[in-house]
Amino acid sequence: MKLFLCLISIFYLLAGTAFTLFPLKSKTLYITLVKPIKSLFILPLLFGHIIFFTLVSFLFVTKSFGEQQITKAIYTLPLKSPIFKNKSPEQISKYLKECGINAVVHVPLNNSIINQLRKNGIKAYAELSMFSGNYYWDEHPESRPVLSDGHLAEMDGWYAGICPSQQWLINQKIKEAENIAREYPIDGLWLDFMRWPTRWEVKAPKIQHACFCKSCLKRFQDETGVRIPEALKSTKEISRWIYKNHSENWYGWRSDVIVDTAKKIRGVVTKYRKDAIIGIFLVPWREEDFDNAIYKVIGQDIEKLSKVIDVFSPMSYHLLCYRDTGWIISLTQWMKLKTDKEIWPIVQATDEPKKMSTEEYEKALKAGLIGGSTGVMTLTAEATLEDRKKWEIQKQIFVKTPHLDSISP
């Protein structure tokens, strides 16, 4: 609106100037229209007002462009928390707004809550968990990843990875995404565990070179044209041959599987919610981490994903990764070199693997808003609500940070 008013003012300024500098050729019209106005000093007064309002509008527009609005999101909305228990959707959404929160990721799939959040200017983003969960191993044994040595993947703590090439599961997830978009007025959808298997939230990750199941080997050959020699029988022999002769094809194909699945999910979501954005949680590794495992193992290629993803959310959990808060900033800066899409880091508030002080959480939260990001997410809302000091410092930062220009380390 400010830009529109500014352009209109400039138009009238230029038109009026031309009208004054270049008098009408028709003497009759000039005497009838222009001379009386000039004699009453209306034109100079009018031009003065136009110039004044043009300058004011220009200043407002310039200020508006310089203040990029940021996303201040919480991850999950714990309705059973004492602060929300027995509260109406309207009361909950108003409270969140008062706390400076303007987005909820992994929002409860409840139309009343979603509608009230959006009514109060809070974006509602659903989440879809993709390739994780040992319950799939029981129902579909073929979904359990086969490692390069031929062994089946084991549980790593709480984590159980799933083979991302399983077409039955891809179809199931596409259907889930479609149902969410059709039934709920969401503003977007975040993809979690959208990657190949390996648990990364530890000091020394156990890298899993997977998957070499029948589905993966068939799709790899069908979709790349590479032919595995029939003489190779064991998984160990096949994996060694692939890594020696077609490693780039293998890595590229694995990343394509992730991108293609994300593209299909985007298609069904935007079918019902044309303005919905698609976000993805990224493993916080760079090329120098574990021999480019972000690409070779995880299969998340940021450049390729930029074609189908609107917002990248690196899981910048500094305590879990045994890093300091400055690492959060450097990770965002690295990602900005890879994509022109928005970056909203999700920063840790949980006390894992050790207690996090309020001061450290404040540093982490501020770090998530520096380095080129346009938003931040907190993991999790439960953690900050249980430690009220964290919630209060979060509130102070969110309320006092309406735009990027107001952030200070």
MIBAKE-597269 format. One record per residue (C-alpha): x, z, y negated. Coordinates in pm, whole numbers, plus 50000, padded with zeros to 5 digits. Layout:
# residues N
+-------+-------+-------+
|     x |     z |     y |
+-------+-------+-------+
|     X |     Z |     Y |
...
+-------+-------+-------+
***
This chain:
# residues 409
+-------+-------+-------+
|     x |     z |     y |
+-------+-------+-------+
| 50000 | 50000 | 50000 |
| 50282 | 50088 | 49762 |
| 50454 | 49760 | 49837 |
| 50128 | 49571 | 49776 |
| 50078 | 49735 | 49437 |
| 50436 | 49664 | 49343 |
| 50403 | 49295 | 49432 |
| 50075 | 49264 | 49240 |
| 50232 | 49424 | 48932 |
| 50530 | 49189 | 48950 |
| 50297 | 48891 | 48984 |
| 50102 | 48984 | 48672 |
| 50422 | 49058 | 48485 |
| 50564 | 48714 | 48560 |
| 50233 | 48541 | 48492 |
| 50190 | 48723 | 48160 |
| 50545 | 48646 | 48054 |
| 50502 | 48278 | 48132 |
| 50172 | 48277 | 47943 |
| 50343 | 48422 | 47636 |
| 50660 | 48217 | 47641 |
| 50486 | 47889 | 47712 |
| 50176 | 47856 | 47490 |
| 49884 | 47645 | 47599 |
| 49911 | 47280 | 47499 |
| 49545 | 47274 | 47404 |
| 49520 | 47389 | 47044 |
| 49152 | 47479 | 47087 |
| 49217 | 47706 | 47385 |
| 49516 | 47861 | 47213 |
| 49315 | 47944 | 46902 |
| 49019 | 48065 | 47107 |
| 49202 | 48277 | 47366 |
| 49560 | 48360 | 47282 |
| 49576 | 48403 | 46906 |
| 49306 | 48675 | 46881 |
| 49466 | 48873 | 47163 |
| 49810 | 48850 | 47009 |
| 49677 | 48952 | 46672 |
| 49534 | 49271 | 46825 |
| 49864 | 49357 | 47000 |
| 49686 | 49373 | 47335 |
| 49937 | 49157 | 47517 |
| 50240 | 49369 | 47424 |
| 50052 | 49683 | 47526 |
| 49940 | 49522 | 47852 |
| 50291 | 49405 | 47934 |
| 50426 | 49751 | 47861 |
| 50186 | 49907 | 48112 |
| 50268 | 49643 | 48372 |
| 50640 | 49701 | 48334 |
| 50593 | 50077 | 48354 |
| 50379 | 50070 | 48669 |
| 50607 | 49810 | 48828 |
| 50905 | 50038 | 48785 |
| 50715 | 50340 | 48917 |
| 50588 | 50145 | 49218 |
| 50936 | 50012 | 49284 |
| 51080 | 50362 | 49286 |
| 50811 | 50481 | 49527 |
| 50866 | 50184 | 49758 |
| 51243 | 50231 | 49754 |
| 51204 | 50602 | 49829 |
| 50954 | 50526 | 50106 |
| 51188 | 50275 | 50271 |
| 51477 | 50521 | 50253 |
| 51287 | 50794 | 50433 |
| 51237 | 50685 | 50790 |
| 50981 | 50900 | 50964 |
| 51100 | 51065 | 51282 |
| 50935 | 51163 | 51607 |
| 50937 | 51536 | 51680 |
| 50812 | 51567 | 52034 |
| 50769 | 51832 | 52296 |
| 50791 | 51750 | 52665 |
| 50479 | 51873 | 52848 |
| 50192 | 52072 | 52704 |
| 50158 | 52393 | 52911 |
| 49787 | 52467 | 52878 |
| 49824 | 52783 | 53089 |
| 50070 | 52935 | 52845 |
| 49929 | 53250 | 52679 |
| 49940 | 53084 | 52339 |
| 49716 | 52798 | 52454 |
| 49506 | 52975 | 52715 |
| 49133 | 52978 | 52634 |
| 49197 | 52764 | 52324 |
| 48996 | 52453 | 52253 |
| 49166 | 52111 | 52234 |
| 49104 | 52118 | 51858 |
| 49271 | 52458 | 51819 |
| 49569 | 52350 | 52029 |
| 49624 | 52027 | 51839 |
| 49596 | 52197 | 51500 |
| 49850 | 52458 | 51605 |
| 50095 | 52192 | 51721 |
| 50054 | 52010 | 51391 |
| 50127 | 52331 | 51200 |
| 50448 | 52359 | 51402 |
| 50564 | 52017 | 51284 |
| 50509 | 51849 | 51621 |
| 50389 | 51488 | 51600 |
| 50417 | 51377 | 51963 |
| 50366 | 51509 | 52315 |
| 50537 | 51337 | 52608 |
| 50398 | 51398 | 52957 |
| 50067 | 51482 | 52797 |
| 49793 | 51628 | 53019 |
| 49565 | 51348 | 53134 |
| 49258 | 51489 | 52967 |
| 49055 | 51276 | 52727 |
| 48942 | 51569 | 52511 |
| 49298 | 51686 | 52457 |
| 49437 | 51338 | 52398 |
| 49163 | 51250 | 52149 |
| 49213 | 51573 | 51954 |
| 49590 | 51526 | 51943 |
| 49552 | 51175 | 51808 |
| 49288 | 51291 | 51560 |
| 49547 | 51530 | 51417 |
| 49815 | 51264 | 51395 |
| 49995 | 51364 | 51715 |
| 50093 | 51081 | 51950 |
| 50002 | 51124 | 52315 |
| 50243 | 50975 | 52568 |
| 50183 | 50987 | 52941 |
| 50459 | 51000 | 53200 |
| 50500 | 50821 | 53531 |
| 50744 | 50956 | 53788 |
| 50885 | 50663 | 53982 |
| 51144 | 50694 | 54257 |
| 51175 | 51059 | 54356 |
| 51012 | 51301 | 54599 |
| 51083 | 51392 | 54963 |
| 50713 | 51374 | 55044 |
| 50759 | 50998 | 55047 |
| 51021 | 51042 | 55320 |
| 50758 | 51199 | 55544 |
| 50482 | 50947 | 55473 |
| 50710 | 50642 | 55454 |
| 51043 | 50700 | 55632 |
| 51158 | 50354 | 55519 |
| 51168 | 50481 | 55160 |
| 51457 | 50717 | 55238 |
| 51775 | 50559 | 55097 |
| 52039 | 50428 | 55337 |
| 52392 | 50503 | 55212 |
| 52686 | 50263 | 55234 |
| 52820 | 50444 | 55542 |
| 52491 | 50399 | 55725 |
| 52373 | 50760 | 55691 |
| 52038 | 50849 | 55540 |
| 52039 | 51025 | 55203 |
| 52001 | 51402 | 55220 |
| 51831 | 51641 | 54983 |
| 52059 | 51740 | 54695 |
| 51916 | 52072 | 54585 |
| 51563 | 51993 | 54465 |
| 51634 | 51619 | 54436 |
| 51525 | 51354 | 54686 |
| 51584 | 50995 | 54580 |
| 51367 | 50703 | 54684 |
| 51469 | 50342 | 54745 |
| 51345 | 50144 | 54438 |
| 51307 | 49816 | 54628 |
| 51009 | 49934 | 54836 |
| 50736 | 49690 | 54737 |
| 50451 | 49910 | 54860 |
| 50569 | 50189 | 54628 |
| 50622 | 49954 | 54334 |
| 50264 | 49829 | 54379 |
| 50139 | 50187 | 54398 |
| 50317 | 50283 | 54076 |
| 50189 | 49975 | 53895 |
| 49838 | 50073 | 54000 |
| 49891 | 50431 | 53877 |
| 50011 | 50302 | 53540 |
| 49713 | 50071 | 53514 |
| 49470 | 50353 | 53592 |
| 49626 | 50578 | 53329 |
| 49612 | 50309 | 53061 |
| 49254 | 50217 | 53147 |
| 49116 | 50571 | 53165 |
| 49303 | 50749 | 52884 |
| 49361 | 50653 | 52518 |
| 49738 | 50705 | 52537 |
| 49987 | 50585 | 52277 |
| 50242 | 50497 | 52540 |
| 50400 | 50572 | 52877 |
| 50742 | 50718 | 52968 |
| 50910 | 50620 | 53294 |
| 51096 | 50897 | 53476 |
| 51328 | 50858 | 53778 |
| 51332 | 50488 | 53700 |
| 51663 | 50432 | 53874 |
| 51862 | 50422 | 54196 |
| 51931 | 50755 | 54370 |
| 52190 | 51019 | 54271 |
| 52146 | 51366 | 54130 |
| 52337 | 51376 | 53803 |
| 52245 | 51712 | 53637 |
| 52545 | 51893 | 53782 |
| 52912 | 51938 | 53697 |
| 53037 | 51726 | 53989 |
| 52766 | 51479 | 54100 |
| 52759 | 51358 | 54460 |
| 52757 | 50985 | 54399 |
| 52524 | 50805 | 54639 |
| 52609 | 50439 | 54700 |
| 52266 | 50314 | 54797 |
| 52057 | 50154 | 54915 |
| 52137 | 49938 | 55217 |
| 51802 | 49955 | 55393 |
| 51636 | 49646 | 55544 |
| 51420 | 49598 | 55233 |
| 51719 | 49604 | 54999 |
| 51931 | 49370 | 55207 |
| 51646 | 49121 | 55246 |
| 51554 | 49124 | 54877 |
| 51920 | 49098 | 54775 |
| 51964 | 48783 | 54983 |
| 51629 | 48629 | 54887 |
| 51671 | 48692 | 54515 |
| 52041 | 48608 | 54474 |
| 52102 | 48341 | 54738 |
| 52387 | 48541 | 54888 |
| 52398 | 48524 | 55269 |
| 52533 | 48814 | 55469 |
| 52727 | 48691 | 55778 |
| 52531 | 48744 | 56097 |
| 52844 | 48872 | 56267 |
| 52826 | 49187 | 56055 |
| 52610 | 49438 | 56240 |
| 52667 | 49787 | 56105 |
| 52564 | 49909 | 55759 |
| 52925 | 50011 | 55690 |
| 53049 | 49659 | 55766 |
| 52777 | 49499 | 55552 |
| 52835 | 49728 | 55253 |
| 53211 | 49671 | 55265 |
| 53159 | 49294 | 55277 |
| 52919 | 49303 | 54981 |
| 53148 | 49520 | 54767 |
| 53448 | 49299 | 54848 |
| 53285 | 48959 | 54805 |
| 52971 | 48997 | 54593 |
| 52994 | 49326 | 54403 |
| 52883 | 49177 | 54071 |
| 52583 | 49009 | 54234 |
| 52499 | 49338 | 54402 |
| 52520 | 49548 | 54086 |
| 52331 | 49287 | 53885 |
| 52054 | 49259 | 54142 |
| 52008 | 49637 | 54155 |
| 51967 | 49656 | 53777 |
| 51727 | 49360 | 53789 |
| 51504 | 49551 | 54033 |
| 51467 | 49829 | 53776 |
| 51404 | 49591 | 53485 |
| 51152 | 49382 | 53681 |
| 50953 | 49689 | 53783 |
| 50952 | 49816 | 53423 |
| 50832 | 49475 | 53306 |
| 50538 | 49479 | 53548 |
| 50438 | 49830 | 53444 |
| 50458 | 49730 | 53079 |
| 50226 | 49439 | 53154 |
| 49946 | 49650 | 53300 |
| 49974 | 49920 | 53033 |
| 49959 | 49680 | 52738 |
| 49671 | 49501 | 52906 |
| 49452 | 49799 | 52818 |
| 49655 | 49950 | 52531 |
| 49807 | 49656 | 52345 |
| 49992 | 49878 | 52096 |
| 50124 | 50120 | 52357 |
| 50498 | 50174 | 52370 |
| 50701 | 50205 | 52687 |
| 50979 | 50462 | 52702 |
| 51234 | 50544 | 52969 |
| 51445 | 50848 | 53051 |
| 51810 | 50751 | 53088 |
| 52087 | 50922 | 53282 |
| 52335 | 51037 | 53011 |
| 52639 | 50853 | 53144 |
| 52862 | 50599 | 52971 |
| 53092 | 50335 | 53124 |
| 53383 | 50580 | 53139 |
| 53177 | 50834 | 53332 |
| 53235 | 50816 | 53709 |
| 53364 | 50458 | 53705 |
| 53067 | 50305 | 53523 |
| 52821 | 50475 | 53757 |
| 52539 | 50433 | 53502 |
| 52545 | 50064 | 53600 |
| 52703 | 50053 | 53945 |
| 52519 | 50354 | 54092 |
| 52219 | 50438 | 53872 |
| 52139 | 50075 | 53796 |
| 52025 | 50134 | 53436 |
| 52145 | 49842 | 53224 |
| 52051 | 49922 | 52864 |
| 52093 | 49565 | 52739 |
| 51864 | 49425 | 53007 |
| 51612 | 49707 | 52971 |
| 51590 | 49644 | 52596 |
| 51378 | 49339 | 52676 |
| 51098 | 49554 | 52819 |
| 51155 | 49906 | 52681 |
| 51061 | 50023 | 52331 |
| 51222 | 50368 | 52324 |
| 51522 | 50502 | 52515 |
| 51541 | 50875 | 52584 |
| 51882 | 50980 | 52714 |
| 51851 | 51308 | 52901 |
| 52108 | 51484 | 52683 |
| 52111 | 51816 | 52867 |
| 52443 | 51949 | 52745 |
| 52446 | 52276 | 52941 |
| 52353 | 52112 | 53270 |
| 52625 | 51852 | 53211 |
| 52881 | 52113 | 53100 |
| 52920 | 51960 | 52754 |
| 52904 | 52085 | 52397 |
| 52633 | 51986 | 52150 |
| 52860 | 51729 | 51983 |
| 52834 | 51527 | 52304 |
| 52464 | 51471 | 52229 |
| 52553 | 51292 | 51904 |
| 52826 | 51080 | 52061 |
| 52591 | 50974 | 52341 |
| 52333 | 50853 | 52090 |
| 52600 | 50670 | 51891 |
| 52719 | 50495 | 52207 |
| 52364 | 50388 | 52290 |
| 52312 | 50247 | 51940 |
| 52591 | 50000 | 52019 |
| 52395 | 49885 | 52324 |
| 52045 | 49839 | 52184 |
| 51849 | 49789 | 51864 |
| 51553 | 49977 | 52012 |
| 51462 | 50331 | 51909 |
| 51643 | 50627 | 52065 |
| 51476 | 50966 | 52109 |
| 51712 | 51197 | 52298 |
| 51554 | 51471 | 52505 |
| 51757 | 51789 | 52454 |
| 51771 | 52098 | 52670 |
| 51599 | 52425 | 52586 |
| 51605 | 52569 | 52937 |
| 51848 | 52842 | 53042 |
| 52033 | 52636 | 53303 |
| 52289 | 52694 | 53441 |
| 52330 | 52982 | 53196 |
| 52144 | 53148 | 52911 |
| 52118 | 52936 | 52598 |
| 52123 | 53126 | 52270 |
| 51885 | 53045 | 51987 |
| 52183 | 52934 | 51776 |
| 52298 | 52689 | 52042 |
| 51948 | 52550 | 52083 |
| 51933 | 52495 | 51708 |
| 52258 | 52299 | 51722 |
| 52134 | 52092 | 52018 |
| 51803 | 52013 | 51848 |
| 51974 | 51905 | 51526 |
| 52229 | 51703 | 51723 |
| 51942 | 51513 | 51880 |
| 51840 | 51395 | 51534 |
| 52185 | 51267 | 51439 |
| 52387 | 50965 | 51544 |
| 52125 | 50697 | 51499 |
| 51825 | 50848 | 51672 |
| 51476 | 50818 | 51525 |
| 51330 | 51113 | 51707 |
| 51394 | 51396 | 51947 |
| 51222 | 51557 | 52244 |
| 51258 | 51912 | 52374 |
| 51284 | 52007 | 52741 |
| 51057 | 52187 | 52788 |
| 50768 | 52326 | 52590 |
| 50745 | 52608 | 52847 |
| 51105 | 52709 | 52786 |
| 51063 | 52737 | 52410 |
| 50728 | 52914 | 52434 |
| 50875 | 53172 | 52672 |
| 51158 | 53235 | 52428 |
| 50967 | 53263 | 52101 |
| 51287 | 53262 | 51895 |
| 51356 | 52911 | 52019 |
| 51001 | 52803 | 51937 |
| 51031 | 52944 | 51586 |
| 51365 | 52777 | 51513 |
| 51219 | 52454 | 51651 |
| 50923 | 52494 | 51419 |
| 51150 | 52546 | 51117 |
| 51350 | 52233 | 51196 |
| 51043 | 52020 | 51266 |
| 50848 | 52134 | 50958 |
| 51146 | 52096 | 50726 |
| 51251 | 51760 | 50869 |
| 50986 | 51504 | 50771 |
| 51231 | 51214 | 50768 |
| 51585 | 51125 | 50871 |
| 51732 | 51176 | 50524 |
| 51651 | 51547 | 50539 |
| 51862 | 51620 | 50847 |
| 52182 | 51817 | 50815 |
| 52411 | 51911 | 51107 |
+-------+-------+-------+
***
